[in-house]
């Protein structure tokens, strides 16, 4: 009976485990949102507001593409036959 309880909780623990994929996803999100936002702000303060906006758009868009390509695209989300 304790084996059934343990197997039920293994799935929950795996969801929040620090695996290589989870750390990579967190790094991509951090760089895509915060990193490109900080660079955009610094370029804006230096007088390169338009360049900063482009950096933010490409950084955020690149983050979305990387997450789609690495995690969402390989999913099999087809319905039943």
Backbone as a ProteinNet text record, in pm:
[ID]
protein_1_A
[PRIMARY]
XXXXXXXXXXXXXXXXXXXXXXXXXXXXXXXXXXXXXXXXXXXXXXXXXXXXXXXXXXXXXXXXXXXXXXXXXXXXXXXXX
[TERTIARY]
82.1	0	86.3	199.4	286.3	348.4	361.2	413.3	318.6	186.5	88.8	94.2	107.7	114.9	240.9	350.9	476.6	471.8	409.1	403.8	313.3	211	124.9	199.6	288.7	360.6	484.2	532.5	650.5	624.9	505	473.5	473.4	425.2	422.8	564.2	648.5	784.5	863.8	839.4	911	875	752.8	709.5	791.8	826.5	899.1	1046.3	1094.7	1234.6	1324.5	1443.1	1538	1612.9	1556	1620.6	1687.5	1763	1832.7	1732.5	1623.2	1522.5	1454.4	1421.5	1356.8	1449.9	1577.1	1672.7	1694.4	1698.3	1713.2	1591.9	1474.2	1352.3	1352.3	1391.4	1397	1499.6	1614.2	1716.7	1667.5	1599.9	1547.1	1442.4	1355.2	1254.3	1318	1417.1	1484.1	1554.9	1629.3	1701.8	1604.8	1501.5	1406.5	1325.7	1285.3	1201.7	1286.5	1354.7	1429.1	1554.1	1627.8	1752.3	1730.4	1634.4	1609.8	1545.8	1468.3	1409.5	1514.2	1612	1719.2	1805.5	1838.1	1918.5	1841.4	1712.1	1629.2	1629	1617.3	1617.8	1752.3	1861.7	1994	2018.3	1978.4	1994.7	1906.9	1788	1700.6	1761.2	1825.6	1889.7	2011	2075.8	2190.5	2149.1	2019	1970.5	1942.7	1954.4	1927.7	1795.2	1689.6	1558.4	1507	1526.3	1478.3	1556.5	1686.9	1768	1726.4	1697.4	1652.2	1520.1	1429.8	1301.5	1322.6	1413.4	1443.8	1507.1	1597.3	1660.2	1553.4	1460.1	1355.3	1265.7	1228.1	1141.3	1209.5	1336.3	1407.3	1436.9	1464.7	1489.5	1364.1	1253.7	1127.8	1077.1	1086.5	1044.9	1132.3	1262.1	1352	1321.6	1283.6	1244.5	1119.4	1021.4	898.5	928.6	1012.2	1048.4	1123.6	1216.7	1294.4	1205.3	1111.1	1019.9	928.7	878	794.6	873.5	993	1072.8	1121.2	1157.3	1214.6	1113.8	998.6	906.9	768.1	714.7	576.3	566.7	655.1	648.2	657.7	746.2	756.3	637.3	547.1	433.7	339.4	287.9	186.4	50.3	-15.4	-141.4	-258.1	-245	-352.6	-462.5	-579.7	-693.9	-699.8	-802.5	-816.1	-849.4	-813.5	-839.1	-980.9
-119	0	125.1	120.9	236.8	259.9	154.7	171.2	252.2	232.8	308.9	456.6	484.6	623.6	690.2	616.9	673.4	700.7	613.4	633.3	750.3	777.6	892.1	1022.9	1029.9	1153.6	1171.1	1065.3	1077.1	1169.4	1167	1254.2	1401	1430.2	1568.3	1620	1536.3	1579.2	1597.9	1517	1530.3	1659	1706.1	1827.6	1948.1	1954.9	2068.9	2039.3	1926.4	1890.7	1979.5	2007.9	2087.8	1997.7	1985.3	1907.8	2003.2	1947.7	2029.9	2105.6	2039.3	2105.2	2220.1	2199.8	2306.7	2425.3	2398.9	2508.5	2583.8	2510.8	2576	2661.8	2611.5	2689.1	2815.5	2804.4	2921.8	3023.1	2975.3	3066.2	3137	3064.9	3126.7	3231.3	3201.4	3299.6	3421.8	3400.3	3511.6	3602.2	3544.1	3624.2	3690.4	3617.3	3671.2	3787.8	3782.7	3889.7	3993	3951	4046.4	4097.1	4007.8	4047.3	4146.8	4114.8	4207.4	4336.8	4331.1	4453.1	4543.8	4484.5	4564.8	4629.4	4553.6	4609.2	4719.1	4700	4801.8	4930.6	4917.1	5034.7	5108.2	5032.1	5094.6	5165.8	5102.5	5168.4	5292.2	5288.5	5405.2	5521.1	5490.3	5595.1	5654.5	5574.7	5625.1	5701	5707.2	5781.3	5695.1	5564.6	5473.4	5401.3	5479.5	5425.6	5329	5363.2	5275.8	5144.5	5150.3	5029	4943.2	5007.6	4934.7	4863.9	4930.1	4866.2	4745	4754.9	4639.6	4525.1	4558.4	4455.1	4383.5	4457.9	4395.3	4307.4	4355.9	4276.3	4147.3	4155.6	4035.1	3942.2	3997.2	3914.3	3842.1	3913.2	3853.1	3755.1	3794	3704.6	3580.3	3597	3482.2	3387.3	3441.8	3358.7	3277.8	3341.9	3271.6	3161.8	3191.6	3090.8	2974.9	3002.7	2896.7	2806.1	2863.8	2782.6	2700.8	2759.9	2684.4	2571.2	2599.1	2499.7	2387.9	2421.3	2321.7	2243.4	2305.7	2238.5	2216.8	2309.9	2297.6	2219.3	2243.7	2177.6	2026.3	1969.2	1822.8	1752.2	1825.9	1762.1	1699.6	1582.9	1516.9	1553.4	1652	1699.6	1663.1	1548.1	1503	1437.5	1436.4	1377.8	1226.8	1164.5	1018.5	984.8	865.3	819.5	780.1
0	0	0	64.4	64	-73.8	-155	-290.6	-377.6	-360	-437.7	-400.9	-273.1	-228.8	-282.4	-279.4	-327.5	-477.2	-554.8	-699.4	-736.9	-653.8	-680.9	-663	-565	-536.6	-623.6	-686.5	-772.2	-890.3	-946.6	-1058.5	-1019.3	-897.4	-850.2	-826.5	-768.9	-740.1	-868.8	-967.1	-1093.1	-1166	-1147.2	-1214.1	-1170.4	-1042.6	-989.2	-962.2	-1009.9	-988.9	-1073.8	-1022.5	-1097.8	-1195.6	-1312.9	-1417.5	-1514.2	-1604.6	-1703.6	-1791.8	-1830.1	-1913.7	-1840.1	-1712.9	-1635.7	-1615.7	-1589.9	-1573.8	-1705.3	-1815.6	-1945.8	-1978.1	-1949.1	-1971	-1886.3	-1760.6	-1672.5	-1722.9	-1771.3	-1824.1	-1949.8	-2038.1	-2160.6	-2125.7	-2031.7	-1990.6	-1925.6	-1842.2	-1775.3	-1874.9	-1965.5	-2064.7	-2161.8	-2202.7	-2300.3	-2248.1	-2124	-2069.4	-1997.1	-1891.2	-1809.1	-1880	-1942.3	-2008.9	-2120.4	-2208.3	-2318.7	-2270	-2161.7	-2105	-2043.2	-1974.1	-1914.3	-2022.2	-2125.4	-2234.9	-2307.3	-2323.5	-2388.9	-2306.5	-2175.2	-2087.1	-2093	-2088.1	-2092.3	-2224.9	-2335.1	-2464.7	-2475.4	-2416.1	-2415.9	-2338	-2225.9	-2146.8	-2217.4	-2302.7	-2378.2	-2504.1	-2531.3	-2646.1	-2768.2	-2754.2	-2865.8	-2842.1	-2834.8	-2801.3	-2907.5	-3033.9	-3141.4	-3146.1	-3124	-3120.5	-3001.1	-2890.1	-2772.2	-2795.6	-2867.6	-2899.7	-2989.4	-3085.4	-3172	-3093.5	-3002	-2919.2	-2836.2	-2779.7	-2699.9	-2786.6	-2904.3	-2991.8	-3036	-3075.4	-3117.6	-2999.1	-2883.7	-2765.8	-2719.8	-2714.8	-2672.6	-2778.2	-2905.5	-3014.3	-3022.2	-3000.5	-2999.7	-2885.9	-2771.4	-2657.9	-2691	-2749.9	-2787.4	-2888.7	-2987.3	-3087.5	-3023.8	-2933.7	-2869.7	-2785	-2713.3	-2632.2	-2722	-2828.8	-2921.3	-2985.4	-3032.8	-3103.3	-3011.6	-2889.8	-2800.2	-2718.7	-2684.1	-2592.8	-2651.8	-2725.4	-2772.1	-2902.1	-2997.3	-3127.1	-3117.6	-3034.3	-3029.6	-2963.8	-2899	-2831.1	-2931.9	-2896.6	-2977.9	-2920	-2979.7	-2926.5	-3019.2	-3085.5	-3173.3	-3090.5	-3143.9	-3074.7	-3095.5	-3038.7	-3054.5	-3199.9	-3235.8	-3374.7	-3394.9
[MASK]
+++++++++++++++++++++++++++++++++++++++++++++++++++++++++++++++++++++++++++++++++

